[in-house]
Amino acid sequence: MEKLYLIAAAAAVALLSLSPAAHAVTSAGQLAGYTAQAGAPAKAERGQQLFTTKHGKEWSCSSCHTAVPTIEGKHASTGKVIGALAPAFNPERFTDTAKTEKWFRRNCNDVMGRECTPGEKSDVLAWLLTLKR
Amino acid sequence: MALLAAGTVAAAQADSGGTRVANTPKYEQECAACHMAFPPGMLPAGSWQHLMGSLNKHYGTDASLDDVTQRELSAWLKANAGTYKRVSEESPQDRITKSAWFLRKHREGEVPTDVWKRASVGSPSNCVACHINAAKGSFSEREIRLPK
């Protein structure tokens, strides 16, 4: 009985970690999730382009996060300090899928006037992960 | 619901003349990422209701929350609203900085006009620029330092 329970539990964990919507508590895990949803490999250069360009509205991502977010940024309206976005410089970044999704939702709406696609999210995250010490 | 109950009432403060509630961790987490967590007592319930009902258009930005968190925080704000002195009517655009009491306390004779123009201040909503313990909810006149 106990062995059956263990097998079932292991299977459940395996299934959960395959799903893009699962916890994915590492930045690499989140990247894998978005890439799976996009159905195509991420391209870091595209991510950098998207991040540093304006998309018809007042702000780009870099307006608050800086063009190379290995350092603190600053809110473009309030001036509030924003921690570095690149995971290598701020280990808590992209470790909580709900938080990541919340901020993508809001900030893509502000910058692009719409939600970002999974491909765009994967491109941006892929680029952020290239920023190392 | 435990989060709502966690907001304890602090002792009466000599400066404001009113009681002050401690911010919940959720309020700090969700409402202090872009600006300081403003004390709920500084706006009347009606203003908080307007704000929480239009978070996707929050002074020019999208600050939307999931439904559960939005309801939780709305209830907490409503329960702790309007405790600051002379906060009764809703202020223009529901802004603390356009409230009658704010304008009076920060009038020309109290705060020289050029202070508002300093880059270190930026905006009247940047309380912490001068009120060194504002993020802890303290606005005592003894704890003010004008930046250069």
Interface residues (C-beta under 8 A of the other chain):
Chain A: H75 S77 T78 G79 K80 I82 A98 K102 R105 R106 N107 N109 D110
Chain B: A33 C34 H35 M36 N56 Y59 G60 T61 D62 A63 S64 L65 D66 G122 S123 S125 N126
